[in-house]
Amino acid sequence: MSLILAIESSCDEMSAAILRDKRNLLANVVASQIDIHKQYGGVVPEIASRKHVESVAAVLREAFRTAGVKPEELDAVAVTKGPGLVGSLHVGMQAAKTLALALNVPFIGVHHIAGHIYANELVEDIRYPALALVVSGGHTELVYMKHEFSFEIIGETFDDAIGEAYDKVGRVLGLPYPGGPVLDKMAHEGEPTYDLPRPLDDGSFNFSFSGLKSAVINLKHNADQRGETINAENLAASFQEVAMDTIAKKALHAAREMGVRDIIVAGGVSANKGLREKMSGQSDVRVMFPPMKYCTDNAAMIAAAAKVMYDHKQFTTLDLAVRPHFDLEAESIGEEV
């Protein structure tokens, strides 16, 4: 039995969740800042951290109220330690440390990407060996998981992450921030009629999206120079077809090469309808997508990863410092644990 409070504040969402045991999610409160940052076309770190300071107490109160539990009932306090925006991470970290110290309960620092991966376990058990496909605004990685909470990166992007590429293409098409969800919707209203290059089509497990992004930008720029009209829906469909087909094929190729049982799709771009369509219906490997409410940043996913760490007694000392980058592979728990 365990009752874990988790805090996530790595970017522009302040979130607190309370998880009883493995799947009894009692609360998952999220205070989003999308409407604030939309006017700037992206997240402004200073504003994000300041808003977190303003909202953290209210978010925690609402989490305890929704869960119907008291702070003294907690068995552990978990928090995102990174990667993320340093200022934003600090707000969640200090709140979590204060609670853990005051309540004299174990403190657990969770890697943000481990949280995204284990969001799937809020619904269904992961079968090992497994492969995690991490797709978000800052990450595009293939992570081999030999056993529970083991991470070996076997493929990653050489440049833009897929979510970053989506947002940049969205800006070229004049879409509001964040551009990814809007671009995905437009892609399903158009046809892939524009010829775009397939990025890093070399049989490896690595990714590259800067060339594809540049091809879209150049196509739009050249059309504007000639006074031609671009069909935005068809261009969105063309971009998504190449991008998601590339990701799906590389992930499926890696899964079969590594002999895994499950592919876990994790991160904000796991909500992309095009990617879900490309990877569905596989007969030889199960593809797990988190429910939509767990795709973007939230504390429930941090609680899910913290539960695994709690069971393995992987606790963190209170001198933990946030960092904008943490090595996911270093988070691995040995098989003997």
C-alpha positions as CSV (number, residue, x, y, z in Angstrom):
1,M,0.0,0.0,0.0
2,S,1.2,3.5,-0.8
3,L,-0.1,7.0,-1.0
4,I,2.1,9.3,-3.1
5,L,1.8,13.0,-3.8
6,A,3.6,14.1,-7.0
7,I,4.3,17.6,-8.4
8,E,5.1,18.4,-12.0
9,S,6.3,21.9,-13.0
10,S,8.9,21.4,-15.7
11,C,7.5,23.8,-18.2
12,D,4.3,25.8,-18.3
13,E,1.9,23.5,-16.4
14,M,1.8,23.3,-12.6
15,S,0.3,20.0,-11.6
16,A,-0.2,18.0,-8.5
17,A,-1.5,14.4,-8.3
18,I,-2.2,11.9,-5.5
19,L,-1.9,8.2,-6.4
20,R,-2.9,5.4,-4.1
21,D,-1.1,2.2,-5.0
22,K,-0.6,1.6,-8.7
23,R,-3.8,2.8,-10.4
24,N,-6.1,4.5,-7.9
25,L,-5.5,8.1,-9.1
26,L,-7.3,10.2,-6.5
27,A,-6.5,13.6,-7.9
28,N,-4.7,15.1,-10.9
29,V,-4.9,18.9,-10.9
30,V,-3.3,20.8,-13.7
31,A,-3.0,24.6,-14.0
32,S,-2.1,25.4,-17.6
33,Q,-0.6,28.6,-18.9
34,I,-1.2,28.0,-22.6
35,D,-3.4,31.1,-23.0
36,I,-0.8,33.3,-21.4
37,H,2.1,32.1,-23.6
38,K,0.0,31.9,-26.8
39,Q,0.4,35.7,-27.3
40,Y,4.2,35.2,-27.4
41,G,4.2,32.3,-29.8
42,G,5.9,30.0,-27.2
43,V,6.8,29.5,-23.6
44,V,8.5,32.5,-21.9
45,P,10.6,30.9,-19.0
46,E,10.4,33.9,-16.7
47,I,6.7,34.2,-16.9
48,A,6.2,30.4,-16.5
49,S,8.2,30.2,-13.2
50,R,6.5,33.3,-11.8
51,K,3.0,31.9,-12.6
52,H,4.0,28.6,-10.9
53,V,4.9,30.5,-7.7
54,E,1.4,32.1,-7.8
55,S,-0.4,28.8,-8.4
56,V,1.5,26.1,-6.5
57,A,-0.3,26.5,-3.2
58,A,-3.8,26.5,-4.8
59,V,-3.0,23.5,-6.9
60,L,-1.8,21.5,-3.9
61,R,-4.9,22.5,-1.9
62,E,-7.1,21.4,-4.7
63,A,-5.3,18.1,-5.1
64,F,-5.8,17.3,-1.4
65,R,-9.4,18.4,-1.5
66,T,-10.2,16.3,-4.6
67,A,-8.4,13.2,-3.2
68,G,-10.1,13.6,0.2
69,V,-6.9,12.9,2.1
70,K,-4.7,14.8,4.5
71,P,-1.0,15.6,4.1
72,E,-0.1,13.4,7.1
73,E,-1.5,10.4,5.3
74,L,1.1,10.5,2.6
75,D,3.8,7.8,2.3
76,A,6.1,9.7,-0.1
77,V,6.4,13.0,-2.0
78,A,7.7,13.0,-5.6
79,V,8.6,15.7,-8.0
80,T,10.0,16.2,-11.5
81,K,13.7,16.9,-11.1
82,G,14.4,17.6,-14.8
83,P,14.7,17.9,-17.7
84,G,12.9,21.2,-18.1
85,L,13.1,24.9,-17.5
86,V,15.2,25.6,-14.5
87,G,13.0,28.3,-13.0
88,S,9.9,26.2,-13.4
89,L,11.5,23.1,-11.9
90,H,12.7,25.0,-8.9
91,V,9.2,26.0,-7.8
92,G,7.9,22.4,-7.8
93,M,11.2,21.1,-6.2
94,Q,11.1,23.5,-3.3
95,A,7.4,22.7,-2.6
96,A,8.0,19.0,-2.7
97,K,11.1,19.2,-0.5
98,T,9.3,21.3,2.1
99,L,6.4,18.8,2.3
100,A,8.7,15.8,2.5
101,L,10.8,17.4,5.2
102,A,7.7,18.6,7.2
103,L,6.0,15.2,6.9
104,N,9.2,13.1,7.4
105,V,8.4,10.9,4.4
106,P,10.6,9.7,1.6
107,F,11.4,12.1,-1.2
108,I,11.6,10.9,-4.8
109,G,13.1,12.9,-7.7
110,V,11.6,11.7,-11.0
111,H,13.0,12.1,-14.5
112,H,10.5,13.8,-16.6
113,I,10.8,11.3,-19.5
114,A,10.4,8.4,-17.1
115,G,7.2,10.0,-16.1
116,H,5.9,10.1,-19.6
117,I,6.8,6.5,-20.2
118,Y,5.1,5.2,-17.0
119,A,1.9,7.2,-17.7
120,N,0.9,4.1,-19.6
121,E,1.0,2.0,-16.5
122,L,-1.9,4.1,-15.0
123,V,-4.0,2.0,-17.5
124,E,-2.1,-1.2,-18.2
125,D,1.0,-3.1,-17.2
126,I,4.1,-2.8,-19.5
127,R,5.4,-6.2,-20.7
128,Y,9.2,-6.4,-20.8
129,P,11.4,-6.2,-22.8
130,A,9.8,-3.1,-24.2
131,L,10.6,-0.1,-26.4
132,A,9.6,3.4,-25.5
133,L,9.0,5.9,-28.4
134,V,9.4,9.3,-26.7
135,V,7.9,12.1,-28.9
136,S,7.5,15.6,-27.5
137,G,8.4,19.2,-28.0
138,G,11.9,18.5,-26.7
139,H,12.5,14.8,-27.3
140,T,12.4,12.2,-30.1
141,E,14.0,9.0,-28.8
142,L,13.8,5.3,-28.9
143,V,14.5,3.8,-25.5
144,Y,15.0,0.0,-25.0
145,M,13.7,-1.2,-21.7
146,K,15.1,-4.7,-20.8
147,H,13.2,-4.8,-17.6
148,E,11.2,-2.5,-15.3
149,F,12.8,1.0,-15.0
150,S,15.8,0.2,-17.2
151,F,16.5,2.7,-20.0
152,E,18.9,2.4,-22.9
153,I,18.7,5.0,-25.6
154,I,19.1,3.3,-29.0
155,G,18.0,6.2,-31.2
156,E,17.5,9.9,-31.0
157,T,17.1,13.0,-33.0
158,F,20.2,14.8,-34.4
159,D,18.5,18.2,-34.5
160,D,14.8,19.2,-34.0
161,A,12.5,17.2,-31.8
162,I,9.3,16.2,-33.7
163,G,7.1,18.5,-31.5
164,E,9.5,21.4,-32.1
165,A,9.4,20.7,-35.9
166,Y,5.6,20.8,-35.8
167,D,5.5,24.1,-33.9
168,K,7.9,25.7,-36.4
169,V,5.9,24.5,-39.4
170,G,2.8,25.7,-37.7
171,R,4.4,29.2,-37.4
172,V,5.2,29.2,-41.1
173,L,1.6,28.5,-41.8
174,G,0.4,31.2,-39.4
175,L,-1.1,28.8,-36.9
176,P,-1.6,29.8,-33.2
177,Y,0.7,28.3,-30.5
178,P,0.9,25.4,-29.9
179,G,0.9,24.6,-33.6
180,G,1.1,20.8,-33.3
181,P,-2.5,19.9,-32.5
182,V,-3.8,22.4,-35.1
183,L,-1.5,21.0,-37.7
184,D,-2.6,17.5,-36.9
185,K,-6.3,18.5,-37.4
186,M,-5.5,20.3,-40.7
187,A,-3.6,17.3,-41.9
188,H,-6.8,15.2,-41.7
189,E,-8.7,17.8,-43.7
190,G,-6.1,17.7,-46.6
191,E,-4.3,15.4,-48.9
192,P,-0.5,14.7,-49.1
193,T,-0.1,16.3,-52.5
194,Y,3.3,18.1,-51.9
195,D,6.5,16.2,-52.5
196,L,8.7,16.4,-49.4
197,P,12.0,14.6,-48.6
198,R,12.0,11.6,-46.2
199,P,14.4,12.5,-43.4
200,L,17.3,10.2,-42.5
201,D,16.0,7.2,-44.4
202,D,19.1,5.2,-43.7
203,G,17.9,2.1,-41.8
204,S,19.1,3.5,-38.4
205,F,17.1,4.1,-35.3
206,N,18.0,7.9,-35.3
207,F,15.9,10.8,-36.4
208,S,16.4,14.2,-38.1
209,F,13.6,16.7,-38.8
210,S,15.5,19.9,-39.7
211,G,15.6,19.0,-43.4
212,L,12.0,18.2,-43.6
213,K,11.1,21.4,-41.7
214,S,13.3,23.5,-44.0
215,A,11.7,21.9,-47.1
216,V,8.3,23.0,-45.9
217,I,9.6,26.5,-45.1
218,N,11.3,26.8,-48.5
219,L,8.3,25.6,-50.4
220,K,6.0,28.1,-48.7
221,H,8.6,30.9,-49.1
222,N,9.1,30.2,-52.8
223,A,5.3,30.0,-53.4
224,D,4.9,33.4,-51.7
225,Q,7.7,34.9,-53.9
226,R,5.9,33.7,-57.0
227,G,2.5,34.9,-55.8
228,E,1.2,31.3,-55.7
229,T,-1.3,30.1,-53.1
230,I,-0.4,27.2,-51.0
231,N,-3.1,24.8,-49.9
232,A,-2.4,24.8,-46.2
233,E,-4.3,21.7,-45.4
234,N,-2.5,19.7,-48.1
235,L,0.8,21.0,-47.0
236,A,0.0,20.0,-43.4
237,A,-1.0,16.5,-44.6
238,S,2.2,16.2,-46.7
239,F,4.3,17.1,-43.7
240,Q,2.5,14.8,-41.3
241,E,2.5,11.9,-43.7
242,V,6.3,12.0,-44.1
243,A,7.1,12.8,-40.4
244,M,4.8,10.3,-38.8
245,D,5.5,7.5,-41.4
246,T,9.2,8.0,-40.7
247,I,8.7,7.8,-36.9
248,A,6.4,4.8,-37.1
249,K,8.6,2.8,-39.4
250,K,11.7,3.4,-37.4
251,A,10.0,2.5,-34.1
252,L,8.5,-0.7,-35.5
253,H,11.8,-1.6,-37.1
254,A,13.6,-1.1,-33.8
255,A,11.0,-3.1,-31.9
256,R,11.3,-6.1,-34.2
257,E,15.1,-5.9,-34.2
258,M,15.2,-5.8,-30.4
259,G,12.5,-8.5,-30.0
260,V,10.3,-6.4,-27.6
261,R,6.8,-7.3,-26.6
262,D,5.4,-3.7,-26.2
263,I,6.0,-0.3,-27.8
264,I,5.2,2.4,-25.3
265,V,4.5,5.7,-27.0
266,A,5.1,8.6,-24.6
267,G,5.2,12.4,-24.6
268,G,2.9,15.2,-25.9
269,V,3.1,14.1,-29.5
270,S,1.6,10.7,-28.5
271,A,-1.7,12.5,-28.8
272,N,-1.1,13.0,-32.6
273,K,-3.9,11.3,-34.5
274,G,-1.7,10.6,-37.5
275,L,0.9,8.8,-35.4
276,R,-1.8,6.7,-33.7
277,E,-3.2,5.7,-37.1
278,K,0.3,4.8,-38.4
279,M,1.1,2.5,-35.5
280,S,-2.2,0.9,-34.9
281,G,-3.2,-2.6,-35.9
282,Q,0.2,-4.3,-35.5
283,S,0.0,-8.1,-35.3
284,D,3.4,-8.9,-33.8
285,V,3.8,-6.2,-31.2
286,R,1.5,-4.3,-28.9
287,V,1.5,-0.6,-29.2
288,M,0.5,1.3,-26.0
289,F,-0.7,4.9,-26.2
290,P,-1.5,6.8,-23.0
291,P,-5.0,8.2,-22.6
292,M,-5.2,11.7,-24.0
293,K,-5.4,13.3,-20.6
294,Y,-2.0,11.8,-19.7
295,C,-0.2,12.8,-23.0
296,T,0.8,16.3,-22.1
297,D,2.7,17.2,-18.9
298,N,0.8,16.3,-15.7
299,A,1.7,15.1,-12.2
300,A,-0.2,11.7,-12.6
301,M,2.6,10.5,-14.8
302,I,5.2,11.5,-12.3
303,A,3.3,9.7,-9.6
304,A,3.2,6.6,-11.7
305,A,7.0,6.6,-12.2
306,A,7.5,7.4,-8.5
307,K,5.4,4.4,-7.5
308,V,7.9,2.1,-9.3
309,M,10.8,3.9,-7.6
310,Y,9.0,3.7,-4.2
311,D,8.5,-0.1,-4.6
312,H,12.3,-0.4,-5.3
313,K,13.1,2.0,-2.4
314,Q,14.8,4.4,-4.9
315,F,14.6,7.5,-2.7
316,T,16.3,10.8,-3.1
317,T,18.2,13.0,-0.6
318,L,16.9,16.5,0.0
319,D,20.1,18.0,-1.4
320,L,18.9,17.1,-4.9
321,A,19.3,20.0,-7.4
322,V,17.3,20.6,-10.5
323,R,19.0,20.5,-13.8
324,P,17.8,21.4,-17.3
325,H,19.2,18.1,-18.5
326,F,19.4,14.7,-16.8
327,D,20.7,11.4,-18.3
328,L,17.7,9.0,-18.6
329,E,20.0,6.0,-18.8
330,A,21.5,6.9,-15.4
331,E,18.0,6.4,-13.9
332,S,18.0,2.7,-14.6
333,I,17.4,0.3,-11.7
334,G,19.5,-2.9,-11.9
335,E,17.9,-6.3,-12.5
336,E,19.1,-7.5,-9.1
337,V,17.0,-4.9,-7.3
